[in-house]
Amino acid sequence: MTRLGVAAGVAVGVLAGRAVGQSALVQSPNLQGVWAPPAGHAVFVFSHRFEVLPGGDELFVVPTLGLGVGLGRGLATGLTFTSNAEAVPRNLAGNETELWVAGARVLGRWAIGPRLAYNRAARSWDGAMGLRFDAGAAQLFGEARAFQRLFGGGPGAAMAAGVGLRLTPYLALVGDVGRAVLGDSLPRAAWSAGLALALPGTPHTLALYATNSGATTLQGASRAKAIGPEPVRYGFLFTTPLGSREQWRCLLRPGPTPPQDTGAAVRVALRQVAFVPARVRVQVGQTVEWVNEDPTVHTVTTDDRTWSSPLLREGERFRHRFDRPGRFRVHCEPHPQMRMIIEVQPTPIGVDAVAVRRGDRT
């Protein structure tokens, strides 16, 4: 591995943090984005770009498949495969495979995402440093890229910047522009612009956009397209979490039994992609009930994975009784930024624990 690869690998390890979910609403089409799913979770990404060739009877398509798996502590690894990659010589069948490891760390309103990748077709160690700044309704993106060896050339580097303007919690305008700063084989600026949306009632996101670039790998997103007479291509980006080991086990076990506790429960709403309230205090024997008020699915999962709800659709509820004192941190699996704390205090001396469970405080 070259000095570039070593430096990028060190950056990935040092800047790793907690899990950051992937969403087309918080990245632009030509940027990799700052994300890393929780440990044991997988994310599938499908990108498709096309243009009509002269005569109107044929399409030139550039499909890209991506898979990422969370390693924990804000680290992820995966691969990106592109067919009909224009930068790849035809004797390599036009296929471009990129193996990568990435980190994600949130620092207040900033998110930092280093990435180390190996492009098998170019036989090149490539690196990138991604940034995201949350300015409320607007988010700013940036990415610096460096390449050990461009396709058919020497070293290269590129810079890209993007913006996302959140119209609603489920809609955003996204766009970016990038340009080479080193490398003769990266002649023109690459750009993209489109509309990103979260699909209500699901954990999926979708971006519909126009672009002049070829593919979504680090090298592919840094160059303008070279095939076809049209100046613009159209396409979409679809992201979907594939779930965790715990969720896949649900296929083999019966559904949850109704809670037996008939007493009053402390109620927490899952509203606007947040736990409301984000901190509650209960006593041993009490039950907390979570109600999903969002049109997208959520879970209630402890950080140590000792228990988890199934996927909760809008209007569905989940109850859990706390039988031992302590501080419990929970989050939502599809949306790791959703977090809350439950403080469970011992039952006061002289109070019947059974009465507490039943809601009798006399």
SEMIDO-456699 format. One line per 3 residues: number of its first residue (from 1); their letters; for each residue z, y, x of N, C-alpha, C. Coordinates in steps of 0.05 Angstrom, whole numbers, plus 5000, padded with zeros to 4 digits. Last residue first. Example, Ala and Ser with C-alpha at 12.3 -4.5 7.8 and 13.67 -1.06 7.14 Angstrom:
BEGIN
2> sa> 5142/4955/5257/5143/4979/5273/5157/5001/5258 ~ 5156/4886/5264/5156/4910/5246/5156/4934/5264
END
This chain:
BEGIN
362> trd> 5920/5074/3984/5947/5081/3974/5968/5066/3989 ~ 5867/5065/3996/5883/5079/4016/5911/5086/4006 ~ 5819/5018/3989/5844/5026/3977/5861/5039/3999
359> grr> 5773/4997/4010/5772/5025/4003/5797/5034/3990 ~ 5774/4947/4029/5767/4950/4001/5765/4979/3992 ~ 5790/4955/4081/5763/4944/4077/5754/4948/4048
356> vav> 5842/4972/4071/5823/4991/4083/5794/4981/4078 ~ 5865/4925/4052/5862/4948/4034/5842/4968/4044 ~ 5864/4896/4099/5848/4887/4076/5844/4909/4057
353> adv> 5901/4924/4130/5873/4924/4138/5854/4915/4115 ~ 5950/4966/4106/5939/4939/4103/5909/4940/4109 ~ 5988/5004/4149/5966/5004/4130/5954/4977/4130
350> gip> 6026/5002/4188/6036/5003/4161/6014/5004/4140 ~ 5989/5038/4236/6011/5020/4231/6021/5024/4202 ~ 5918/5046/4224/5945/5057/4229/5967/5037/4222
347> tpq> 5868/5010/4258/5882/5014/4232/5910/5024/4237 ~ 5834/5044/4311/5851/5022/4301/5863/5030/4274 ~ 5768/5072/4300/5796/5075/4308/5812/5052/4297
344> vei> 5705/5079/4323/5721/5061/4306/5750/5062/4317 ~ 5653/5122/4322/5679/5118/4334/5697/5102/4315 ~ 5586/5118/4333/5606/5111/4313/5632/5106/4329
341> imr> 5531/5160/4347/5556/5148/4357/5574/5142/4334 ~ 5459/5158/4352/5484/5167/4340/5507/5151/4352 ~ 5389/5176/4359/5413/5164/4369/5438/5175/4354
338> mqp> 5322/5177/4368/5342/5177/4347/5367/5162/4357 ~ 5289/5164/4410/5302/5190/4411/5323/5194/4389 ~ 5264/5116/4397/5288/5116/4414/5303/5142/4417
335> hpe> 5237/5092/4347/5240/5121/4355/5266/5123/4372 ~ 5238/5037/4338/5212/5051/4340/5214/5080/4349 ~ 5297/5031/4341/5279/5018/4360/5251/5032/4360
332> chv> 5347/5080/4341/5325/5068/4326/5305/5056/4345 ~ 5416/5067/4361/5390/5081/4362/5370/5067/4344 ~ 5486/5074/4375/5463/5061/4362/5439/5079/4364
329> rfr> 5547/5060/4405/5523/5077/4406/5500/5061/4394 ~ 5614/5059/4390/5589/5044/4388/5566/5064/4387 ~ 5678/5052/4414/5657/5071/4410/5630/5056/4411
326> gpr> 5733/5018/4380/5715/5024/4402/5695/5046/4395 ~ 5762/4962/4344/5760/4990/4352/5741/4993/4376 ~ 5729/4917/4299/5744/4921/4323/5741/4951/4331
323> dfr> 5697/4913/4255/5722/4898/4255/5738/4900/4280 ~ 5655/4946/4214/5666/4947/4241/5694/4935/4241 ~ 5600/4926/4177/5629/4930/4178/5639/4927/4206
320> hrf> 5539/4955/4157/5553/4939/4178/5583/4947/4177 ~ 5480/4957/4118/5509/4961/4120/5520/4943/4143 ~ 5421/4991/4100/5433/4971/4118/5463/4977/4121
317> reg> 5367/5001/4054/5394/5006/4064/5402/4984/4083 ~ 5306/5036/4036/5322/5012/4042/5347/5019/4056 ~ 5277/5083/4031/5294/5075/4009/5311/5051/4014
314> erl> 5225/5062/4073/5236/5084/4058/5252/5074/4034 ~ 5247/5004/4110/5227/5021/4099/5240/5043/4082 ~ 5273/4980/4168/5281/4991/4143/5258/5010/4133
311> lps> 5273/4920/4204/5258/4945/4199/5264/4955/4171 ~ 5343/4898/4206/5314/4894/4206/5300/4921/4203 ~ 5394/4921/4253/5383/4918/4226/5354/4908/4228
308> swt> 5431/4887/4303/5409/4905/4295/5402/4900/4266 ~ 5478/4876/4356/5468/4872/4329/5447/4893/4323 ~ 5477/4881/4411/5495/4860/4399/5488/4856/4370
305> rdd> 5449/4917/4443/5434/4897/4428/5452/4875/4416 ~ 5473/4961/4464/5476/4936/4479/5463/4912/4465 ~ 5461/4999/4426/5449/5002/4453/5451/4976/4469
302> ttv> 5446/4973/4361/5466/4981/4382/5452/4981/4409 ~ 5403/4999/4313/5407/4979/4334/5427/4989/4354 ~ 5369/5006/4257/5396/5014/4267/5404/4993/4287
299> thv> 5301/5028/4249/5322/5008/4252/5348/5021/4260 ~ 5249/5052/4205/5270/5056/4225/5286/5030/4228 ~ 5185/5074/4182/5205/5053/4185/5224/5061/4207
296> tpd> 5173/5134/4143/5167/5116/4164/5190/5096/4168 ~ 5191/5170/4105/5169/5153/4098/5160/5134/4120 ~ 5264/5170/4105/5239/5178/4116/5216/5160/4106
293> env> 5313/5153/4090/5301/5172/4073/5274/5182/4083 ~ 5350/5096/4094/5326/5108/4105/5313/5127/4084 ~ 5418/5094/4103/5398/5095/4083/5373/5109/4095
290> wev> 5473/5056/4125/5451/5073/4133/5429/5071/4111 ~ 5542/5052/4121/5517/5046/4107/5496/5066/4116 ~ 5598/5022/4149/5579/5045/4151/5553/5035/4138
287> tqg> 5663/5002/4131/5635/4997/4132/5619/5023/4133 ~ 5727/4987/4162/5709/5003/4145/5680/4995/4150 ~ 5755/4957/4199/5752/4946/4172/5734/4962/4154
284> vqv> 5781/5012/4234/5775/4983/4234/5775/4972/4206 ~ 5754/5074/4211/5776/5057/4219/5767/5028/4219 ~ 5708/5124/4237/5718/5105/4216/5741/5090/4228
281> rvr> 5667/5178/4246/5692/5166/4255/5703/5149/4232 ~ 5601/5194/4270/5620/5189/4249/5644/5175/4261 ~ 5545/5232/4287/5570/5221/4297/5589/5218/4273
278> apv> 5501/5253/4263/5496/5238/4287/5522/5226/4299 ~ 5498/5244/4190/5505/5258/4215/5501/5240/4239 ~ 5435/5228/4206/5450/5251/4195/5474/5240/4179
275> fav> 5389/5212/4256/5413/5203/4242/5429/5227/4232 ~ 5319/5227/4249/5345/5233/4260/5367/5219/4244 ~ 5270/5235/4222/5271/5222/4249/5297/5229/4263
272> qrl> 5284/5254/4172/5268/5271/4190/5271/5261/4219 ~ 5339/5212/4167/5324/5234/4155/5310/5250/4176 ~ 5380/5167/4148/5359/5168/4168/5338/5187/4158
269> avr> 5448/5181/4134/5420/5182/4126/5402/5181/4151 ~ 5506/5145/4123/5490/5159/4143/5461/5158/4134 ~ 5569/5138/4092/5540/5138/4089/5527/5156/4111
266> vaa> 5620/5092/4091/5612/5118/4103/5582/5118/4104 ~ 5634/5060/4029/5624/5060/4056/5618/5088/4065 ~ 5683/5031/3986/5666/5054/3993/5659/5053/4022
263> gtd> 5678/4958/3979/5691/4984/3980/5672/5006/3987 ~ 5657/4909/3981/5651/4924/3957/5664/4951/3957 ~ 5628/4869/4028/5647/4890/4025/5639/4907/4001
260> qpp> 5586/4835/4035/5607/4827/4016/5627/4849/4011 ~ 5516/4849/4037/5543/4854/4047/5564/4847/4026 ~ 5469/4795/4030/5480/4820/4020/5508/4824/4030
257> tpg> 5439/4769/4090/5455/4765/4065/5466/4792/4056 ~ 5372/4777/4114/5401/4784/4116/5415/4779/4089 ~ 5329/4719/4113/5335/4747/4110/5365/4752/4110
254> prl> 5328/4666/4163/5327/4677/4136/5335/4706/4135 ~ 5284/4663/4221/5310/4662/4209/5309/4674/4181 ~ 5236/4670/4246/5246/4643/4244/5274/4641/4231
251> lcr> 5223/4723/4249/5204/4705/4236/5215/4678/4231 ~ 5262/4748/4278/5265/4749/4249/5245/4730/4235 ~ 5247/4747/4331/5263/4725/4321/5266/4724/4291
248> wqe> 5222/4796/4335/5205/4772/4333/5221/4748/4324 ~ 5267/4828/4342/5252/4831/4317/5233/4807/4314 ~ 5285/4812/4392/5303/4809/4369/5286/4810/4343
245> rsg> 5243/4829/4425/5250/4800/4423/5266/4795/4398 ~ 5209/4881/4389/5227/4871/4410/5230/4841/4406 ~ 5144/4912/4376/5171/4902/4370/5185/4891/4394
242> lpt> 5097/4935/4386/5096/4907/4380/5123/4895/4375 ~ 5077/4999/4364/5097/4983/4377/5094/4954/4368 ~ 5013/5028/4371/5031/5012/4354/5051/4997/4371
239> tfl> 4963/5077/4370/4986/5066/4383/5003/5051/4363 ~ 4896/5095/4379/4915/5083/4360/4938/5070/4376 ~ 4849/5144/4381/4870/5131/4397/4891/5121/4378
236> fgy> 4778/5153/4375/4805/5153/4364/4823/5139/4384 ~ 4719/5197/4381/4735/5173/4384/4762/5174/4371 ~ 4658/5222/4407/4679/5222/4387/4695/5196/4390
233> rvp> 4629/5264/4458/4634/5238/4446/4657/5241/4426 ~ 4580/5313/4475/4607/5306/4464/4607/5277/4455 ~ 4529/5323/4490/4550/5335/4506/4578/5325/4498
230> epg> 4481/5270/4492/4498/5287/4477/4521/5298/4494 ~ 4453/5233/4523/4444/5261/4523/4463/5280/4509 ~ 4483/5184/4566/4477/5195/4539/4471/5224/4540
227> iak> 4533/5183/4617/4512/5169/4602/4508/5181/4574 ~ 4575/5210/4638/4550/5212/4652/4527/5198/4637 ~ 4633/5251/4623/4616/5228/4619/4589/5232/4632
224> ars> 4677/5279/4674/4661/5281/4650/4642/5257/4647 ~ 4739/5253/4698/4711/5259/4702/4697/5261/4675 ~ 4789/5236/4690/4786/5258/4708/4757/5267/4712
221> agq> 4793/5190/4661/4799/5215/4647/4795/5240/4664 ~ 4782/5152/4701/4763/5157/4679/4767/5183/4665 ~ 4827/5152/4734/4802/5161/4745/4782/5168/4722
218> ltt> 4866/5135/4696/4870/5160/4711/4844/5170/4723 ~ 4832/5116/4634/4846/5110/4659/4850/5136/4674 ~ 4800/5128/4591/4827/5139/4591/4844/5130/4615
215> ags> 4731/5152/4601/4751/5132/4594/4779/5145/4595 ~ 4697/5202/4601/4688/5175/4598/4709/5156/4587 ~ 4696/5265/4564/4703/5248/4586/4695/5219/4580
212> nta> 4690/5301/4524/4666/5297/4541/4672/5279/4564 ~ 4711/5291/4455/4716/5294/4484/4689/5292/4499 ~ 4749/5294/4395/4723/5297/4409/4729/5301/4438
209> yla> 4791/5251/4354/4785/5273/4372/4756/5272/4381 ~ 4849/5228/4324/4820/5230/4320/4811/5254/4336 ~ 4904/5185/4333/4891/5211/4341/4861/5208/4337
206> lth> 4961/5156/4305/4932/5156/4307/4922/5184/4315 ~ 5017/5111/4304/5005/5138/4306/4976/5135/4312 ~ 5064/5069/4269/5039/5073/4282/5031/5103/4283
203> ptg> 5107/5051/4239/5113/5063/4266/5088/5069/4281 ~ 5101/5073/4170/5095/5054/4192/5104/5067/4218 ~ 5106/5112/4132/5115/5086/4125/5111/5065/4147
200> pla> 5049/5150/4153/5074/5148/4137/5080/5119/4130 ~ 5027/5154/4218/5020/5141/4192/5046/5137/4176 ~ 5022/5215/4250/5039/5191/4246/5033/5179/4219
197> lal> 4964/5242/4282/4981/5239/4258/4998/5213/4261 ~ 4924/5292/4313/4941/5268/4315/4959/5266/4291 ~ 4860/5316/4324/4882/5316/4305/4898/5290/4309
194> gas> 4832/5347/4384/4831/5332/4359/4857/5335/4343 ~ 4797/5347/4446/4811/5363/4425/4810/5347/4399 ~ 4786/5348/4517/4788/5334/4492/4803/5352/4472
191> waa> 4749/5349/4580/4766/5361/4559/4767/5343/4535 ~ 4735/5358/4649/4737/5339/4626/4756/5351/4606 ~ 4688/5392/4692/4714/5391/4677/4712/5371/4654
188> rpl> 4650/5355/4741/4653/5374/4719/4681/5371/4706 ~ 4650/5320/4788/4638/5346/4788/4645/5365/4766 ~ 4674/5279/4826/4686/5289/4801/4676/5317/4796
185> sdg> 4655/5267/4875/4644/5251/4853/4658/5258/4827 ~ 4680/5297/4914/4654/5306/4905/4643/5290/4881 ~ 4746/5317/4916/4728/5294/4910/4702/5303/4899
182> lva> 4795/5357/4886/4786/5344/4911/4769/5320/4903 ~ 4804/5375/4837/4810/5394/4859/4802/5383/4886 ~ 4774/5368/4774/4779/5358/4800/4786/5381/4819
179> rgv> 4807/5385/4712/4786/5389/4731/4794/5378/4759 ~ 4818/5385/4641/4825/5378/4668/4801/5382/4686 ~ 4849/5399/4579/4826/5404/4597/4835/5398/4625
176> dgv> 4866/5382/4511/4871/5384/4539/4845/5391/4554 ~ 4901/5377/4447/4878/5382/4464/4885/5385/4493 ~ 4921/5371/4379/4924/5365/4407/4898/5370/4422
173> lal> 4959/5385/4322/4934/5390/4336/4938/5386/4365 ~ 4994/5339/4280/4993/5357/4303/4965/5360/4313 ~ 5037/5312/4230/5010/5322/4238/5013/5341/4262
170> ypt> 5088/5301/4214/5070/5278/4216/5042/5287/4225 ~ 5119/5346/4209/5130/5324/4225/5111/5301/4229 ~ 5064/5392/4218/5085/5380/4201/5098/5359/4219
167> lrl> 5040/5414/4264/5037/5427/4238/5058/5418/4218 ~ 5050/5424/4330/5060/5408/4308/5057/5424/4282 ~ 5005/5424/4380/5017/5442/4360/5024/5427/4335
164> gvg> 5002/5411/4447/5004/5399/4421/5018/5418/4402 ~ 4960/5416/4505/4979/5428/4486/4979/5412/4460 ~ 4949/5405/4576/4944/5402/4548/4965/5416/4531
161> aam> 4917/5398/4639/4937/5411/4623/4929/5408/4593 ~ 4906/5369/4703/4899/5371/4675/4923/5384/4660 ~ 4874/5358/4766/4896/5370/4751/4887/5372/4722
158> aag> 4860/5311/4818/4853/5326/4794/4878/5336/4781 ~ 4830/5283/4877/4854/5293/4863/4844/5309/4839 ~ 4811/5232/4925/4806/5252/4905/4832/5261/4892
155> pgg> 4778/5199/4981/4801/5208/4966/4794/5229/4945 ~ 4709/5177/4973/4735/5178/4987/4758/5187/4970 ~ 4668/5133/4934/4673/5156/4950/4700/5154/4964
152> gfl> 4660/5094/4895/4637/5101/4911/4643/5125/4929 ~ 4712/5117/4858/4690/5098/4857/4667/5109/4874 ~ 4761/5142/4905/4745/5144/4881/4723/5123/4881
149> rqf> 4821/5125/4932/4792/5120/4935/4778/5122/4908 ~ 4870/5147/4919/4865/5137/4946/4835/5135/4952 ~ 4882/5203/4880/4868/5178/4882/4863/5171/4912
146> ara> 4926/5238/4837/4915/5234/4864/4904/5206/4866 ~ 4941/5287/4788/4932/5260/4795/4922/5260/4824 ~ 4985/5318/4744/4973/5320/4770/4966/5292/4779
143> egf> 4991/5345/4680/4988/5320/4696/4974/5326/4722 ~ 5024/5370/4621/5011/5374/4647/5010/5348/4662 ~ 5034/5401/4558/5031/5377/4574/5018/5385/4601
140> lqa> 5077/5430/4510/5058/5434/4532/5058/5409/4550 ~ 5083/5437/4440/5090/5422/4464/5068/5426/4485 ~ 5109/5476/4386/5088/5471/4407/5100/5454/4429
137> aga> 5154/5481/4357/5130/5472/4343/5108/5465/4362 ~ 5190/5474/4414/5193/5475/4385/5169/5464/4371 ~ 5171/5463/4464/5176/5491/4457/5179/5494/4427
134> dfr> 5180/5417/4512/5183/5420/4483/5190/5448/4476 ~ 5136/5395/4560/5156/5415/4554/5156/5419/4524 ~ 5122/5344/4606/5120/5353/4578/5143/5372/4573
131> lgm> 5083/5317/4659/5104/5335/4650/5100/5340/4620 ~ 5067/5266/4707/5063/5279/4681/5087/5295/4673 ~ 5035/5250/4763/5060/5261/4754/5055/5276/4729
128> agd> 5002/5192/4791/5002/5216/4773/5031/5224/4768 ~ 4959/5154/4835/4985/5163/4826/4983/5188/4808 ~ 4927/5095/4857/4926/5121/4845/4954/5129/4835
125> wsr> 4895/5055/4902/4921/5063/4892/4920/5091/4882 ~ 4835/5021/4891/4848/5046/4898/4876/5047/4886 ~ 4789/4992/4877/4806/4983/4899/4822/5007/4910
122> aar> 4758/5003/4834/4756/5021/4856/4771/5013/4880 ~ 4775/4959/4803/4747/4963/4808/4742/4982/4832 ~ 4831/4964/4800/4820/4941/4814/4790/4946/4820
119> nya> 4875/5013/4812/4850/5009/4799/4834/4987/4814 ~ 4942/5016/4803/4922/5004/4821/4897/4999/4805 ~ 4990/5069/4796/4970/5051/4785/4952/5040/4807
116> lrp> 5048/5101/4777/5034/5089/4800/5016/5068/4789 ~ 5075/5160/4751/5060/5135/4746/5046/5127/4771 ~ 5129/5200/4723/5112/5191/4745/5098/5164/4739
113> gia> 5145/5244/4677/5135/5216/4677/5117/5210/4701 ~ 5194/5283/4645/5179/5278/4669/5170/5249/4670 ~ 5207/5333/4598/5204/5304/4603/5186/5300/4627
110> wrg> 5251/5386/4578/5230/5375/4595/5230/5345/4595 ~ 5294/5402/4552/5269/5405/4537/5245/5395/4554 ~ 5334/5356/4584/5334/5378/4565/5308/5379/4550
107> lvr> 5298/5313/4612/5316/5333/4623/5317/5357/4605 ~ 5280/5247/4610/5283/5271/4594/5305/5288/4606 ~ 5234/5206/4642/5261/5218/4643/5261/5244/4628
104> aga> 5199/5148/4657/5202/5170/4638/5231/5180/4639 ~ 5150/5114/4697/5178/5121/4690/5178/5144/4671 ~ 5106/5057/4706/5112/5086/4700/5141/5089/4694
101> vwl> 5055/5020/4735/5083/5021/4729/5090/5051/4726 ~ 4992/4985/4723/5009/5009/4727/5038/5003/4723 ~ 4924/4970/4733/4952/4959/4730/4971/4981/4738
98> ete> 4863/4975/4704/4883/4991/4717/4911/4978/4712 ~ 4796/4958/4706/4823/4949/4700/4843/4965/4717 ~ 4733/4966/4680/4753/4979/4696/4781/4970/4687
95> nga> 4666/4944/4680/4693/4940/4671/4713/4952/4690 ~ 4613/4942/4694/4623/4966/4681/4651/4963/4670 ~ 4596/4900/4725/4596/4897/4696/4607/4920/4680
92> lnr> 4589/4912/4776/4616/4904/4769/4619/4901/4739 ~ 4539/4932/4779/4543/4905/4789/4571/4895/4785 ~ 4545/4985/4762/4536/4965/4742/4540/4936/4752
89> pva> 4604/5018/4784/4577/5009/4788/4570/4986/4770 ~ 4642/5059/4741/4641/5034/4755/4612/5026/4759 ~ 4640/5103/4709/4645/5108/4738/4642/5083/4754
86> ean> 4635/5085/4657/4612/5096/4671/4616/5100/4701 ~ 4656/5027/4629/4666/5049/4645/4643/5060/4662 ~ 4649/4985/4594/4629/5005/4595/4639/5030/4609
83> stf> 4719/4976/4581/4692/4965/4583/4672/4988/4581 ~ 4783/4979/4609/4761/4994/4596/4735/4979/4601 ~ 4851/4966/4605/4825/4954/4610/4804/4969/4594
80> tlg> 4913/4974/4633/4893/4987/4617/4866/4975/4624 ~ 4980/4947/4633/4952/4948/4643/4935/4962/4623 ~ 5048/4956/4655/5028/4947/4637/5000/4949/4650
77> tal> 5117/4977/4651/5094/4968/4666/5073/4958/4646 ~ 5171/5025/4654/5152/5008/4639/5130/4999/4657 ~ 5237/5053/4650/5214/5043/4666/5197/5025/4648
74> grg> 5286/5068/4629/5263/5087/4628/5240/5079/4645 ~ 5319/5024/4632/5325/5047/4648/5301/5066/4650 ~ 5269/4973/4618/5296/4984/4618/5299/5007/4637
71> lgv> 5217/4959/4615/5233/4944/4635/5262/4953/4634 ~ 5169/4952/4564/5192/4966/4574/5208/4948/4593 ~ 5100/4947/4571/5124/4932/4565/5147/4947/4579
68> glg> 5035/4961/4544/5058/4969/4560/5083/4954/4551 ~ 4966/4957/4544/4990/4943/4536/5012/4952/4555 ~ 4902/4976/4519/4925/4981/4536/4949/4966/4525
65> ltp> 4832/4980/4519/4855/4966/4509/4878/4971/4529 ~ 4776/5017/4501/4797/5014/4521/4821/5001/4507 ~ 4704/5022/4495/4730/5014/4485/4751/5010/4507
62> vvf> 4654/5061/4488/4672/5057/4510/4700/5049/4499 ~ 4586/5056/4467/4615/5055/4461/4631/5050/4486 ~ 4530/5082/4441/4542/5076/4466/4572/5078/4462
59> led> 4490/5058/4388/4514/5072/4396/4521/5063/4425 ~ 4425/5066/4359/4444/5052/4376/4467/5071/4383 ~ 4391/5096/4328/4395/5068/4320/4416/5054/4337
56> ggp> 4376/5147/4344/4395/5144/4323/4402/5116/4314 ~ 4343/5166/4383/4332/5149/4363/4350/5144/4340 ~ 4392/5167/4435/4367/5177/4424/4354/5157/4405
53> lve> 4458/5145/4412/4437/5147/4432/4411/5157/4419 ~ 4520/5172/4393/4494/5162/4384/4473/5166/4405 ~ 4582/5151/4422/4562/5171/4417/4536/5158/4409
50> frh> 4653/5138/4427/4625/5130/4421/4608/5155/4419 ~ 4715/5105/4442/4698/5129/4443/4669/5121/4440 ~ 4779/5083/4429/4750/5077/4424/4735/5103/4424
47> sfv> 4839/5051/4446/4823/5075/4447/4793/5068/4444 ~ 4900/5024/4431/4871/5020/4430/4857/5046/4428 ~ 4960/4997/4454/4944/5021/4451/4914/5014/4451
44> fva> 5023/4970/4442/4994/4965/4444/4980/4991/4438 ~ 5085/4956/4472/5068/4976/4458/5039/4969/4463 ~ 5147/4920/4471/5119/4923/4479/5104/4943/4461
41> hga> 5212/4913/4497/5194/4923/4476/5166/4926/4487 ~ 5246/4902/4539/5238/4880/4522/5219/4888/4499 ~ 5275/4966/4539/5273/4940/4552/5266/4918/4532
38> ppa> 5235/5016/4504/5260/5003/4512/5255/4976/4525 ~ 5176/5047/4534/5190/5034/4512/5216/5022/4522 ~ 5161/5108/4558/5169/5082/4568/5185/5069/4546
35> wvg> 5122/5167/4572/5134/5148/4553/5141/5122/4568 ~ 5082/5219/4573/5108/5212/4585/5122/5193/4566 ~ 5010/5215/4583/5034/5219/4567/5059/5209/4582
32> qln> 4959/5214/4603/4973/5189/4600/4998/5191/4583 ~ 4907/5253/4572/4930/5251/4589/4946/5225/4583 ~ 4867/5256/4535/4859/5250/4562/4883/5249/4582
29> psq> 4893/5268/4484/4877/5243/4488/4870/5236/4517 ~ 4963/5286/4493/4936/5293/4487/4918/5270/4496 ~ 5025/5271/4461/5008/5270/4484/4980/5277/4475
26> vla> 5054/5268/4415/5067/5281/4438/5051/5276/4464 ~ 5027/5240/4377/5034/5267/4370/5046/5282/4394 ~ 5022/5188/4392/4998/5205/4396/5004/5234/4390
23> sqg> 5078/5163/4426/5067/5173/4401/5043/5191/4408 ~ 5130/5122/4452/5103/5132/4454/5093/5141/4427 ~ 5198/5137/4469/5178/5125/4453/5151/5138/4457
20> var> 5235/5126/4526/5221/5148/4511/5198/5135/4496 ~ 5297/5104/4553/5272/5098/4539/5261/5123/4525 ~ 5322/5143/4609/5325/5126/4586/5297/5122/4573
17> gal> 5293/5143/4673/5315/5151/4656/5318/5132/4633 ~ 5265/5152/4738/5268/5136/4714/5294/5145/4699 ~ 5259/5179/4785/5259/5195/4761/5261/5178/4736
14> vgv> 5261/5138/4824/5281/5160/4825/5282/5174/4798 ~ 5216/5105/4812/5243/5095/4812/5264/5117/4810 ~ 5173/5140/4816/5177/5125/4791/5206/5116/4790
11> avg> 5178/5158/4869/5181/5177/4847/5187/5163/4821 ~ 5166/5110/4897/5192/5122/4899/5198/5141/4876 ~ 5112/5105/4881/5131/5085/4874/5160/5095/4876
8> aav> 5089/5150/4905/5089/5148/4876/5109/5127/4867 ~ 5097/5136/4959/5109/5161/4948/5110/5159/4918 ~ 5067/5089/4963/5095/5088/4968/5109/5112/4956
5> glr> 5015/5108/4951/5028/5088/4934/5058/5087/4938 ~ 5007/5144/4994/5006/5154/4966/5021/5134/4948 ~ 5008/5109/5037/5030/5128/5034/5031/5140/5006
2> tm> 4985/5045/5010/4983/5070/5025/5007/5087/5022 ~ 5000/4976/5017/5000/5000/5000/5000/5025/5018
END
